Amino acid sequence: MEKGLREHRISVGLEIGDISRKTGIAPRYLNAIEKGDFAAVPGDIYVRGYIKEYAKCLSIPFPEALREYETYLHSNGRDGKKAAAETAKTSNFMLKLERLFHHREESETGQGQPCR
């Protein structure tokens, strides 16, 4: 990709807020992606998904938009498979926490409905 996502966005006259409204992605994550600060986005799956939606919004092919992130992974000694495995571990942990809290709510309220 000759131009980065930021340059493409600016060339079509869009602001970060415009992209955020169209994609539902928080502006802080869009800014981080534009700056190449991928560590500021919570997990590989989110980075890839956000880049995909951002690229779609700008009519840029996803593989082209993803190159900068793949370069980042490679330069940091990580590949896509390792990053995906780390994301899966985090997701499994979050599911376990969710189940634990849901079970606790059922026990405390006796109904299985959210507390108000």
N, CA, C and O atoms as a Tinker XYZ file with bonds, in Angstrom:
   464  protein
     1  N      0.857000   -1.157000    0.000000    73     2
     2  CA     0.000000    0.000000    0.000000    64     1     3
     3  C      0.905000    1.221000    0.000000    63     2     4     5
     4  O      1.731000    1.404000    0.894000    81     3
     5  N      0.736000    2.029000   -0.993000    73     3     6
     6  CA     1.548000    3.230000   -1.105000    64     5     7
     7  C      1.261000    4.195000    0.033000    63     6     8     9
     8  O      2.180000    4.736000    0.648000    81     7
     9  N      0.001000    4.404000    0.305000    73     7    10
    10  CA    -0.412000    5.292000    1.385000    64     9    11
    11  C     -0.961000    4.447000    2.524000    63    10    12    13
    12  O     -1.523000    3.373000    2.308000    81    11
    13  N     -0.790000    4.948000    3.724000    73    11    14
    14  CA    -1.354000    4.269000    4.887000    64    13    15
    15  C     -2.832000    4.590000    5.024000    63    14    16    17
    16  O     -3.384000    5.371000    4.249000    81    15
    17  N     -3.459000    3.987000    6.005000    73    15    18
    18  CA    -4.887000    4.214000    6.233000    64    17    19
    19  C     -5.175000    5.689000    6.505000    63    18    20    21
    20  O     -6.155000    6.241000    6.004000    81    19
    21  N     -4.318000    6.318000    7.298000    73    19    22
    22  CA    -4.514000    7.730000    7.625000    64    21    23
    23  C     -4.495000    8.581000    6.357000    63    22    24    25
    24  O     -5.360000    9.436000    6.164000    81    23
    25  N     -3.506000    8.345000    5.495000    73    23    26
    26  CA    -3.386000    9.123000    4.259000    64    25    27
    27  C     -4.588000    8.905000    3.353000    63    26    28    29
    28  O     -5.087000    9.846000    2.735000    81    27
    29  N     -5.052000    7.663000    3.276000    73    27    30
    30  CA    -6.262000    7.371000    2.493000    64    29    31
    31  C     -7.466000    8.111000    3.059000    63    30    32    33
    32  O     -8.242000    8.719000    2.322000    81    31
    33  N     -7.610000    8.048000    4.387000    73    31    34
    34  CA    -8.736000    8.710000    5.040000    64    33    35
    35  C     -8.730000   10.208000    4.735000    63    34    36    37
    36  O     -9.757000   10.785000    4.378000    81    35
    37  N     -7.577000   10.815000    4.880000    73    35    38
    38  CA    -7.464000   12.256000    4.642000    64    37    39
    39  C     -7.723000   12.588000    3.175000    63    38    40    41
    40  O     -8.367000   13.589000    2.860000    81    39
    41  N     -7.216000   11.737000    2.280000    73    39    42
    42  CA    -7.380000   12.010000    0.838000    64    41    43
    43  C     -8.833000   11.972000    0.380000    63    42    44    45
    44  O     -9.188000   12.594000   -0.621000    81    43
    45  N     -9.677000   11.241000    1.116000    73    43    46
    46  CA   -11.103000   11.217000    0.763000    64    45    47
    47  C    -11.918000   12.175000    1.625000    63    46    48    49
    48  O    -13.145000   12.212000    1.537000    81    47
    49  N    -11.224000   12.949000    2.459000    73    47    50
    50  CA   -11.887000   13.992000    3.230000    64    49    51
    51  C    -12.665000   13.521000    4.443000    63    50    52    53
    52  O    -13.648000   14.149000    4.836000    81    51
    53  N    -12.232000   12.418000    5.041000    73    51    54
    54  CA   -12.918000   11.904000    6.233000    64    53    55
    55  C    -12.097000   12.162000    7.487000    63    54    56    57
    56  O    -10.867000   12.184000    7.449000    81    55
    57  N    -12.794000   12.355000    8.592000    73    55    58
    58  CA   -12.169000   12.521000    9.907000    64    57    59
    59  C    -12.260000   11.187000   10.650000    63    58    60    61
    60  O    -13.032000   10.306000   10.271000    81    59
    61  N    -11.469000   11.052000   11.702000    73    59    62
    62  CA   -11.527000    9.844000   12.541000    64    61    63
    63  C    -12.955000    9.613000   13.029000    63    62    64    65
    64  O    -13.423000    8.475000   13.049000    81    63
    65  N    -13.647000   10.674000   13.418000    73    63    66
    66  CA   -15.023000   10.553000   13.896000    64    65    67
    67  C    -15.947000    9.967000   12.845000    63    66    68    69
    68  O    -16.857000    9.204000   13.172000    81    67
    69  N    -15.722000   10.317000   11.581000    73    67    70
    70  CA   -16.532000    9.765000   10.486000    64    69    71
    71  C    -16.334000    8.255000   10.392000    63    70    72    73
    72  O    -17.297000    7.499000   10.271000    81    71
    73  N    -15.086000    7.831000   10.449000    73    71    74
    74  CA   -14.775000    6.394000   10.371000    64    73    75
    75  C    -15.347000    5.673000   11.593000    63    74    76    77
    76  O    -15.892000    4.575000   11.475000    81    75
    77  N    -15.222000    6.292000   12.751000    73    75    78
    78  CA   -15.737000    5.700000   13.981000    64    77    79
    79  C    -17.247000    5.489000   13.894000    63    78    80    81
    80  O    -17.747000    4.425000   14.260000    81    79
    81  N    -17.968000    6.487000   13.414000    73    79    82
    82  CA   -19.425000    6.361000   13.288000    64    81    83
    83  C    -19.813000    5.289000   12.276000    63    82    84    85
    84  O    -20.786000    4.564000   12.483000    81    83
    85  N    -19.070000    5.183000   11.198000    73    83    86
    86  CA   -19.397000    4.205000   10.152000    64    85    87
    87  C    -19.062000    2.773000   10.558000    63    86    88    89
    88  O    -19.741000    1.827000   10.158000    81    87
    89  N    -18.005000    2.627000   11.357000    73    87    90
    90  CA   -17.554000    1.275000   11.705000    64    89    91
    91  C    -17.933000    0.842000   13.113000    63    90    92    93
    92  O    -17.978000   -0.354000   13.400000    81    91
    93  N    -18.207000    1.798000   13.992000    73    91    94
    94  CA   -18.476000    1.476000   15.394000    64    93    95
    95  C    -17.209000    1.239000   16.199000    63    94    96    97
    96  O    -17.280000    0.766000   17.333000    81    95
    97  N    -16.057000    1.558000   15.636000    73    95    98
    98  CA   -14.771000    1.374000   16.313000    64    97    99
    99  C    -14.437000    2.661000   17.067000    63    98   100   101
   100  O    -14.575000    3.757000   16.524000    81    99
   101  N    -14.003000    2.523000   18.307000    73    99   102
   102  CA   -13.652000    3.684000   19.120000    64   101   103
   103  C    -12.525000    4.483000   18.456000    63   102   104   105
   104  O    -11.572000    3.899000   17.940000    81   103
   105  N    -12.632000    5.802000   18.468000    73   103   106
   106  CA   -11.596000    6.645000   17.859000    64   105   107
   107  C    -10.189000    6.361000   18.385000    63   106   108   109
   108  O     -9.224000    6.455000   17.627000    81   107
   109  N    -10.055000    6.016000   19.670000    73   107   110
   110  CA    -8.712000    5.751000   20.214000    64   109   111
   111  C     -8.053000    4.566000   19.518000    63   110   112   113
   112  O     -6.838000    4.557000   19.320000    81   111
   113  N     -8.853000    3.563000   19.146000    73   111   114
   114  CA    -8.291000    2.408000   18.448000    64   113   115
   115  C     -7.952000    2.747000   16.997000    63   114   116   117
   116  O     -6.941000    2.286000   16.467000    81   115
   117  N     -8.792000    3.548000   16.365000    73   115   118
   118  CA    -8.491000    3.975000   15.000000    64   117   119
   119  C     -7.205000    4.790000   14.964000    63   118   120   121
   120  O     -6.369000    4.601000   14.081000    81   119
   121  N     -7.048000    5.696000   15.923000    73   119   122
   122  CA    -5.816000    6.489000   16.005000    64   121   123
   123  C     -4.604000    5.596000   16.227000    63   122   124   125
   124  O     -3.560000    5.790000   15.603000    81   123
   125  N     -4.743000    4.615000   17.119000    73   123   126
   126  CA    -3.631000    3.702000   17.406000    64   125   127
   127  C     -3.240000    2.923000   16.148000    63   126   128   129
   128  O     -2.054000    2.757000   15.863000    81   127
   129  N     -4.223000    2.452000   15.407000    73   127   130
   130  CA    -3.943000    1.704000   14.177000    64   129   131
   131  C     -3.244000    2.603000   13.162000    63   130   132   133
   132  O     -2.283000    2.183000   12.516000    81   131
   133  N     -3.718000    3.824000   13.020000    73   131   134
   134  CA    -3.083000    4.752000   12.084000    64   133   135
   135  C     -1.623000    5.015000   12.448000    63   134   136   137
   136  O     -0.778000    5.166000   11.567000    81   135
   137  N     -1.332000    5.070000   13.739000    73   135   138
   138  CA     0.029000    5.350000   14.199000    64   137   139
   139  C      0.905000    4.096000   14.226000    63   138   140   141
   140  O      2.113000    4.186000   14.447000    81   139
   141  N      0.298000    2.931000   14.000000    73   139   142
   142  CA     1.056000    1.689000   14.076000    64   141   143
   143  C      1.281000    1.243000   15.508000    63   142   144   145
   144  O      2.153000    0.414000   15.766000    81   143
   145  N      0.499000    1.785000   16.454000    73   143   146
   146  CA     0.597000    1.424000   17.857000    64   145   147
   147  C     -0.386000    0.284000   18.137000    63   146   148   149
   148  O     -1.363000    0.451000   18.867000    81   147
   149  N     -0.105000   -0.867000   17.544000    73   147   150
   150  CA    -1.030000   -1.996000   17.600000    64   149   151
   151  C     -1.152000   -2.585000   19.007000    63   150   152   153
   152  O     -2.141000   -3.248000   19.318000    81   151
   153  N     -0.159000   -2.347000   19.849000    73   151   154
   154  CA    -0.218000   -2.848000   21.226000    64   153   155
   155  C     -1.319000   -2.151000   22.022000    63   154   156   157
   156  O     -1.748000   -2.663000   23.056000    81   155
   157  N     -1.780000   -0.993000   21.555000    73   155   158
   158  CA    -2.838000   -0.252000   22.253000    64   157   159
   159  C     -4.223000   -0.822000   21.973000    63   158   160   161
   160  O     -5.203000   -0.411000   22.594000    81   159
   161  N     -4.306000   -1.766000   21.042000    73   159   162
   162  CA    -5.582000   -2.406000   20.701000    64   161   163
   163  C     -5.600000   -3.770000   21.387000    63   162   164   165
   164  O     -4.618000   -4.508000   21.317000    81   163
   165  N     -6.715000   -4.114000   22.052000    73   163   166
   166  CA    -6.740000   -5.324000   22.885000    64   165   167
   167  C     -6.813000   -6.636000   22.117000    63   166   168   169
   168  O     -7.891000   -7.217000   21.991000    81   167
   169  N     -5.691000   -7.107000   21.606000    73   167   170
   170  CA    -5.647000   -8.439000   21.016000    64   169   171
   171  C     -5.628000   -8.475000   19.509000    63   170   172   173
   172  O     -6.174000   -7.604000   18.831000    81   171
   173  N     -4.985000   -9.506000   19.005000    73   171   174
   174  CA    -4.802000   -9.704000   17.566000    64   173   175
   175  C     -6.122000   -9.739000   16.803000    63   174   176   177
   176  O     -6.242000   -9.135000   15.737000    81   175
   177  N     -7.095000  -10.435000   17.338000    73   175   178
   178  CA    -8.368000  -10.575000   16.628000    64   177   179
   179  C     -9.037000   -9.219000   16.451000    63   178   180   181
   180  O     -9.663000   -8.961000   15.423000    81   179
   181  N     -8.905000   -8.349000   17.455000    73   179   182
   182  CA    -9.482000   -7.013000   17.348000    64   181   183
   183  C     -8.717000   -6.161000   16.342000    63   182   184   185
   184  O     -9.321000   -5.455000   15.535000    81   183
   185  N     -7.392000   -6.226000   16.390000    73   183   186
   186  CA    -6.596000   -5.454000   15.433000    64   185   187
   187  C     -6.998000   -5.830000   14.014000    63   186   188   189
   188  O     -7.263000   -4.954000   13.190000    81   187
   189  N     -7.043000   -7.121000   13.726000    73   187   190
   190  CA    -7.390000   -7.575000   12.376000    64   189   191
   191  C     -8.815000   -7.160000   11.991000    63   190   192   193
   192  O     -9.055000   -6.706000   10.872000    81   191
   193  N     -9.746000   -7.317000   12.919000    73   191   194
   194  CA   -11.130000   -6.943000   12.639000    64   193   195
   195  C    -11.284000   -5.452000   12.405000    63   194   196   197
   196  O    -11.998000   -5.026000   11.497000    81   195
   197  N    -10.607000   -4.659000   13.230000    73   195   198
   198  CA   -10.687000   -3.208000   13.071000    64   197   199
   199  C    -10.055000   -2.763000   11.753000    63   198   200   201
   200  O    -10.591000   -1.902000   11.054000    81   199
   201  N     -8.918000   -3.356000   11.427000    73   199   202
   202  CA    -8.278000   -3.013000   10.150000    64   201   203
   203  C     -9.189000   -3.398000    8.998000    63   202   204   205
   204  O     -9.308000   -2.651000    8.027000    81   203
   205  N     -9.833000   -4.553000    9.093000    73   203   206
   206  CA   -10.734000   -5.001000    8.034000    64   205   207
   207  C    -11.884000   -4.017000    7.832000    63   206   208   209
   208  O    -12.196000   -3.642000    6.702000    81   207
   209  N    -12.515000   -3.600000    8.936000    73   207   210
   210  CA   -13.640000   -2.661000    8.835000    64   209   211
   211  C    -13.184000   -1.291000    8.347000    63   210   212   213
   212  O    -13.867000   -0.653000    7.545000    81   211
   213  N    -12.039000   -0.843000    8.829000    73   211   214
   214  CA   -11.487000    0.445000    8.417000    64   213   215
   215  C    -11.195000    0.405000    6.918000    63   214   216   217
   216  O    -11.559000    1.329000    6.191000    81   215
   217  N    -10.546000   -0.648000    6.458000    73   215   218
   218  CA   -10.210000   -0.783000    5.040000    64   217   219
   219  C    -11.473000   -0.835000    4.178000    63   218   220   221
   220  O    -11.529000   -0.217000    3.115000    81   219
   221  N    -12.481000   -1.569000    4.638000    73   219   222
   222  CA   -13.744000   -1.664000    3.903000    64   221   223
   223  C    -14.373000   -0.275000    3.763000    63   222   224   225
   224  O    -14.891000    0.075000    2.702000    81   223
   225  N    -14.322000    0.493000    4.821000    73   223   226
   226  CA   -14.891000    1.834000    4.832000    64   225   227
   227  C    -14.202000    2.734000    3.799000    63   226   228   229
   228  O    -14.830000    3.617000    3.213000    81   227
   229  N    -12.903000    2.496000    3.584000    73   227   230
   230  CA   -12.130000    3.304000    2.633000    64   229   231
   231  C    -11.990000    2.636000    1.265000    63   230   232   233
   232  O    -11.299000    3.159000    0.391000    81   231
   233  N    -12.636000    1.495000    1.076000    73   231   234
   234  CA   -12.548000    0.719000   -0.179000    64   233   235
   235  C    -11.115000    0.317000   -0.505000    63   234   236   237
   236  O    -10.678000    0.408000   -1.652000    81   235
   237  N    -10.391000   -0.129000    0.518000    73   235   238
   238  CA    -9.024000   -0.631000    0.358000    64   237   239
   239  C     -9.075000   -2.142000    0.541000    63   238   240   241
   240  O     -9.724000   -2.614000    1.475000    81   239
   241  N     -8.422000   -2.911000   -0.308000    73   239   242
   242  CA    -8.405000   -4.366000   -0.108000    64   241   243
   243  C     -7.785000   -4.724000    1.254000    63   242   244   245
   244  O     -6.743000   -4.192000    1.638000    81   243
   245  N     -8.449000   -5.629000    1.964000    73   243   246
   246  CA    -8.004000   -6.019000    3.308000    64   245   247
   247  C     -6.549000   -6.483000    3.338000    63   246   248   249
   248  O     -5.794000   -6.024000    4.196000    81   247
   249  N     -6.119000   -7.381000    2.430000    73   247   250
   250  CA    -4.715000   -7.825000    2.501000    64   249   251
   251  C     -3.727000   -6.661000    2.374000    63   250   252   253
   252  O     -2.665000   -6.669000    2.997000    81   251
   253  N     -4.077000   -5.687000    1.584000    73   251   254
   254  CA    -3.228000   -4.510000    1.408000    64   253   255
   255  C     -3.173000   -3.695000    2.703000    63   254   256   257
   256  O     -2.102000   -3.246000    3.112000    81   255
   257  N     -4.314000   -3.510000    3.338000    73   255   258
   258  CA    -4.379000   -2.743000    4.581000    64   257   259
   259  C     -3.692000   -3.472000    5.732000    63   258   260   261
   260  O     -3.199000   -2.834000    6.662000    81   259
   261  N     -3.655000   -4.784000    5.678000    73   259   262
   262  CA    -3.099000   -5.597000    6.758000    64   261   263
   263  C     -1.572000   -5.664000    6.739000    63   262   264   265
   264  O     -0.965000   -6.066000    7.732000    81   263
   265  N     -0.951000   -5.283000    5.645000    73   263   266
   266  CA     0.513000   -5.431000    5.507000    64   265   267
   267  C      1.298000   -4.762000    6.630000    63   266   268   269
   268  O      2.251000   -5.344000    7.149000    81   267
   269  N      0.910000   -3.547000    7.010000    73   267   270
   270  CA     1.650000   -2.847000    8.062000    64   269   271
   271  C      1.596000   -3.621000    9.378000    63   270   272   273
   272  O      2.594000   -3.708000   10.093000    81   271
   273  N      0.439000   -4.177000    9.692000    73   271   274
   274  CA     0.305000   -4.958000   10.917000    64   273   275
   275  C      1.143000   -6.227000   10.844000    63   274   276   277
   276  O      1.796000   -6.592000   11.822000    81   275
   277  N      1.134000   -6.896000    9.715000    73   275   278
   278  CA     1.940000   -8.111000    9.569000    64   277   279
   279  C      3.432000   -7.798000    9.681000    63   278   280   281
   280  O      4.192000   -8.583000   10.248000    81   279
   281  N      3.845000   -6.666000    9.148000    73   279   282
   282  CA     5.236000   -6.227000    9.291000    64   281   283
   283  C      5.559000   -5.988000   10.758000    63   282   284   285
   284  O      6.627000   -6.368000   11.237000    81   283
   285  N      4.633000   -5.357000   11.466000    73   283   286
   286  CA     4.795000   -5.111000   12.903000    64   285   287
   287  C      4.959000   -6.436000   13.650000    63   286   288   289
   288  O      5.862000   -6.570000   14.477000    81   287
   289  N      4.101000   -7.410000   13.371000    73   287   290
   290  CA     4.190000   -8.706000   14.040000    64   289   291
   291  C      5.537000   -9.365000   13.769000    63   290   292   293
   292  O      6.190000   -9.872000   14.681000    81   291
   293  N      5.935000   -9.347000   12.518000    73   291   294
   294  CA     7.194000   -9.983000   12.125000    64   293   295
   295  C      8.383000   -9.303000   12.805000    63   294   296   297
   296  O      9.287000   -9.978000   13.296000    81   295
   297  N      8.383000   -7.974000   12.834000    73   295   298
   298  CA     9.509000   -7.247000   13.436000    64   297   299
   299  C      9.566000   -7.413000   14.950000    63   298   300   301
   300  O     10.612000   -7.187000   15.559000    81   299
   301  N      8.455000   -7.805000   15.562000    73   299   302
   302  CA     8.424000   -8.036000   17.003000    64   301   303
   303  C      8.517000   -9.513000   17.357000    63   302   304   305
   304  O      8.243000   -9.909000   18.490000    81   303
   305  N      8.904000  -10.317000   16.385000    73   303   306
   306  CA     9.097000  -11.739000   16.637000    64   305   307
   307  C      7.827000  -12.513000   16.859000    63   306   308   309
   308  O      7.844000  -13.573000   17.483000    81   307
   309  N      6.718000  -11.994000   16.353000    73   307   310
   310  CA     5.443000  -12.683000   16.508000    64   309   311
   311  C      4.890000  -12.953000   15.120000    63   310   312   313
   312  O      5.068000  -12.158000   14.197000    81   311
   313  N      4.229000  -14.064000   14.991000    73   311   314
   314  CA     3.525000  -14.314000   13.739000    64   313   315
   315  C      2.034000  -14.355000   14.021000    63   314   316   317
   316  O      1.612000  -14.350000   15.177000    81   315
   317  N      1.249000  -14.395000   12.975000    73   315   318
   318  CA    -0.197000  -14.379000   13.118000    64   317   319
   319  C     -0.731000  -15.531000   13.949000    63   318   320   321
   320  O     -1.678000  -15.353000   14.715000    81   319
   321  N     -0.136000  -16.721000   13.808000    73   319   322
   322  CA    -0.613000  -17.892000   14.550000    64   321   323
   323  C     -0.374000  -17.726000   16.041000    63   322   324   325
   324  O     -1.239000  -18.050000   16.855000    81   323
   325  N      0.806000  -17.217000   16.401000    73   323   326
   326  CA     1.109000  -17.022000   17.815000    64   325   327
   327  C      0.183000  -15.966000   18.410000    63   326   328   329
   328  O     -0.333000  -16.139000   19.514000    81   327
   329  N     -0.028000  -14.874000   17.680000    73   327   330
   330  CA    -0.913000  -13.814000   18.165000    64   329   331
   331  C     -2.334000  -14.330000   18.313000    63   330   332   333
   332  O     -3.018000  -14.000000   19.282000    81   331
   333  N     -2.785000  -15.141000   17.357000    73   331   334
   334  CA    -4.136000  -15.698000   17.421000    64   333   335
   335  C     -4.268000  -16.636000   18.623000    63   334   336   337
   336  O     -5.308000  -16.657000   19.280000    81   335
   337  N     -3.220000  -17.409000   18.912000    73   335   338
   338  CA    -3.246000  -18.311000   20.072000    64   337   339
   339  C     -3.338000  -17.521000   21.370000    63   338   340   341
   340  O     -4.061000  -17.908000   22.288000    81   339
   341  N     -2.605000  -16.412000   21.447000    73   339   342
   342  CA    -2.672000  -15.566000   22.637000    64   341   343
   343  C     -4.070000  -14.986000   22.801000    63   342   344   345
   344  O     -4.587000  -14.913000   23.916000    81   343
   345  N     -4.681000  -14.577000   21.701000    73   343   346
   346  CA    -6.036000  -14.028000   21.745000    64   345   347
   347  C     -7.020000  -15.095000   22.211000    63   346   348   349
   348  O     -7.924000  -14.804000   22.994000    81   347
   349  N     -6.851000  -16.329000   21.735000    73   347   350
   350  CA    -7.741000  -17.420000   22.127000    64   349   351
   351  C     -7.639000  -17.688000   23.629000    63   350   352   353
   352  O     -8.652000  -17.935000   24.283000    81   351
   353  N     -6.424000  -17.640000   24.177000    73   351   354
   354  CA    -6.253000  -17.840000   25.612000    64   353   355
   355  C     -6.995000  -16.766000   26.400000    63   354   356   357
   356  O     -7.675000  -17.061000   27.383000    81   355
   357  N     -6.857000  -15.527000   25.961000    73   355   358
   358  CA    -7.537000  -14.414000   26.623000    64   357   359
   359  C     -9.040000  -14.592000   26.533000    63   358   360   361
   360  O     -9.748000  -14.382000   27.518000    81   359
   361  N     -9.540000  -14.978000   25.364000    73   359   362
   362  CA   -10.973000  -15.172000   25.174000    64   361   363
   363  C    -11.506000  -16.273000   26.083000    63   362   364   365
   364  O    -12.572000  -16.119000   26.679000    81   363
   365  N    -10.781000  -17.374000   26.196000    73   363   366
   366  CA   -11.200000  -18.472000   27.071000    64   365   367
   367  C    -11.249000  -18.020000   28.522000    63   366   368   369
   368  O    -12.170000  -18.381000   29.254000    81   367
   369  N    -10.270000  -17.236000   28.942000    73   367   370
   370  CA   -10.243000  -16.712000   30.300000    64   369   371
   371  C    -11.453000  -15.822000   30.544000    63   370   372   373
   372  O    -12.099000  -15.926000   31.587000    81   371
   373  N    -11.766000  -14.945000   29.589000    73   371   374
   374  CA   -12.902000  -14.043000   29.740000    64   373   375
   375  C    -14.220000  -14.826000   29.800000    63   374   376   377
   376  O    -15.117000  -14.463000   30.560000    81   375
   377  N    -14.341000  -15.890000   29.009000    73   375   378
   378  CA   -15.544000  -16.726000   29.065000    64   377   379
   379  C    -15.703000  -17.367000   30.438000    63   378   380   381
   380  O    -16.808000  -17.425000   30.978000    81   379
   381  N    -14.598000  -17.847000   30.998000    73   379   382
   382  CA   -14.654000  -18.455000   32.326000    64   381   383
   383  C    -15.088000  -17.430000   33.372000    63   382   384   385
   384  O    -15.901000  -17.733000   34.246000    81   383
   385  N    -14.540000  -16.207000   33.278000    73   383   386
   386  CA   -14.951000  -15.156000   34.213000    64   385   387
   387  C    -16.427000  -14.836000   34.078000    63   386   388   389
   388  O    -17.132000  -14.673000   35.074000    81   387
   389  N    -16.889000  -14.748000   32.842000    73   387   390
   390  CA   -18.297000  -14.443000   32.594000    64   389   391
   391  C    -19.188000  -15.518000   33.200000    63   390   392   393
   392  O    -20.194000  -15.202000   33.835000    81   391
   393  N    -18.833000  -16.774000   33.012000    73   391   394
   394  CA   -19.619000  -17.873000   33.577000    64   393   395
   395  C    -19.624000  -17.816000   35.105000    63   394   396   397
   396  O    -20.651000  -18.039000   35.747000    81   395
   397  N    -18.457000  -17.513000   35.671000    73   395   398
   398  CA   -18.347000  -17.421000   37.122000    64   397   399
   399  C    -19.265000  -16.332000   37.662000    63   398   400   401
   400  O    -20.006000  -16.567000   38.616000    81   399
   401  N    -19.225000  -15.146000   37.065000    73   399   402
   402  CA   -20.064000  -14.051000   37.544000    64   401   403
   403  C    -21.539000  -14.316000   37.286000    63   402   404   405
   404  O    -22.385000  -13.947000   38.101000    81   403
   405  N    -21.857000  -14.945000   36.173000    73   403   406
   406  CA   -23.252000  -15.275000   35.884000    64   405   407
   407  C    -23.772000  -16.271000   36.924000    63   406   408   409
   408  O    -24.887000  -16.129000   37.426000    81   407
   409  N    -22.958000  -17.275000   37.241000    73   407   410
   410  CA   -23.337000  -18.264000   38.247000    64   409   411
   411  C    -23.532000  -17.585000   39.594000    63   410   412   413
   412  O    -24.476000  -17.899000   40.319000    81   411
   413  N    -22.637000  -16.648000   39.936000    73   411   414
   414  CA   -22.737000  -15.936000   41.214000    64   413   415
   415  C    -24.027000  -15.121000   41.264000    63   414   416   417
   416  O    -24.692000  -15.093000   42.299000    81   415
   417  N    -24.394000  -14.455000   40.162000    73   415   418
   418  CA   -25.641000  -13.682000   40.118000    64   417   419
   419  C    -26.847000  -14.584000   40.345000    63   418   420   421
   420  O    -27.772000  -14.221000   41.072000    81   419
   421  N    -26.834000  -15.763000   39.720000    73   419   422
   422  CA   -27.944000  -16.696000   39.906000    64   421   423
   423  C    -28.060000  -17.109000   41.366000    63   422   424   425
   424  O    -29.166000  -17.214000   41.895000    81   423
   425  N    -26.925000  -17.343000   42.021000    73   423   426
   426  CA   -26.930000  -17.762000   43.417000    64   425   427
   427  C    -27.434000  -16.657000   44.329000    63   426   428   429
   428  O    -28.207000  -16.910000   45.253000    81   427
   429  N    -26.997000  -15.432000   44.067000    73   427   430
   430  CA   -27.354000  -14.311000   44.938000    64   429   431
   431  C    -28.809000  -13.883000   44.766000    63   430   432   433
   432  O    -29.476000  -13.556000   45.748000    81   431
   433  N    -29.302000  -13.881000   43.543000    73   431   434
   434  CA   -30.670000  -13.415000   43.313000    64   433   435
   435  C    -31.685000  -14.544000   43.369000    63   434   436   437
   436  O    -32.875000  -14.325000   43.594000    81   435
   437  N    -31.187000  -15.758000   43.160000    73   435   438
   438  CA   -32.081000  -16.914000   43.149000    64   437   439
   439  C    -32.925000  -17.002000   41.909000    63   438   440   441
   440  O    -33.815000  -17.849000   41.827000    81   439
   441  N    -32.667000  -16.138000   40.930000    73   439   442
   442  CA   -33.515000  -16.114000   39.748000    64   441   443
   443  C    -32.746000  -16.312000   38.456000    63   442   444   445
   444  O    -33.333000  -16.716000   37.452000    81   443
   445  N    -31.475000  -16.044000   38.452000    73   443   446
   446  CA   -30.722000  -16.140000   37.215000    64   445   447
   447  C    -30.879000  -14.916000   36.338000    63   446   448   449
   448  O    -30.472000  -14.937000   35.176000    81   447
   449  N    -31.459000  -13.848000   36.867000    73   447   450
   450  CA   -31.604000  -12.614000   36.113000    64   449   451
   451  C    -30.609000  -11.592000   36.633000    63   450   452   453
   452  O    -30.189000  -11.664000   37.788000    81   451
   453  N    -30.228000  -10.638000   35.787000    73   451   454
   454  CA   -29.292000   -9.623000   36.252000    64   453   455
   455  C    -29.825000   -8.855000   37.454000    63   454   456   457
   456  O    -31.021000   -8.581000   37.544000    81   455
   457  N    -28.943000   -8.514000   38.363000    73   455   458
   458  CA   -29.323000   -7.696000   39.529000    64   457   459
   459  C    -29.582000   -6.279000   39.073000    63   458   460   461
   460  O    -28.956000   -5.791000   38.133000    81   459
   461  N    -30.507000   -5.625000   39.746000    73   459   462
   462  CA   -30.817000   -4.237000   39.377000    64   461   463
   463  C    -30.464000   -3.327000   40.506000    63   462   464
   464  O    -30.647000   -2.114000   40.401000    81   463
